Amino acid sequence: MVQNSSFYFGLQQSPFKLMPQMTSTQDTQLTFTPMQPSDMRAVMALEAISHSHPWTQGNFLDSLTAGHWAYCIRPEVAANAELAPHLPGLWGYCILYPAVDELHLLNITIDPALRRNGIGSRVMQAIEGIAIRQKMSRIILEVRPSNIPAVKLYEHMGYNIIGVRRAYYPADALTGEREDAGVMAKSITLEAQ
């Protein structure tokens, strides 16, 4: 199971050296560590500023208890400890549900201040890498049709709409109105063993 260890994801083979005048996050090495109950304060703060109808702490803790693969995504700064205080500690997180031969992406969140820097694409590539290593031939996810940036990211990465879940997301707490979810999927090519 991949949950028990950290892994690193970046576009470079060697650790990236952050520069004091860094203005881009595109080349920063990312580290994915298993989400722990001790991460909840930071996760909940990021969830609250990222979603109109955020998950509750109970949702996250239920996912951890159920054995879902939950990762916190942070910049790898071990070699650049002097810069650590100047970088946000938690850049994002993802929750994955392994189901036989497919991986269901339940939640992916990137800090709003860091969006549009390619981090979402890199996280999705890492998730696809997890699927390959775990021999899961498909990734499936739900997305709000009103979340245009997410829909465009998934389409750009080769995900296709395969269905609709009616009234899946809460849209307005006062009226009880709900929003459909687009169900998207991507087949992952697995190498023959």
Buried (B, 14 or more C-beta within 10 A) or exposed (E): EBBEEEBEBBEEEEBBEBEEEBEEBEBBBBBBBBBEEEBBEBBBEBBEEBBEEBBEBEEBBEBBEEEBBBBBBBBBBEEBEEBEEEBBBBBBBBBBBBEEEBBBBBBBBBBEEBBEBBBBEBBBEBBBBBBBEBEBBBBBBBBBBEBEEBBEBBEEBBBEBEEEEEEBBEBEEEEEEBBBBBBBBBEBEBEEE
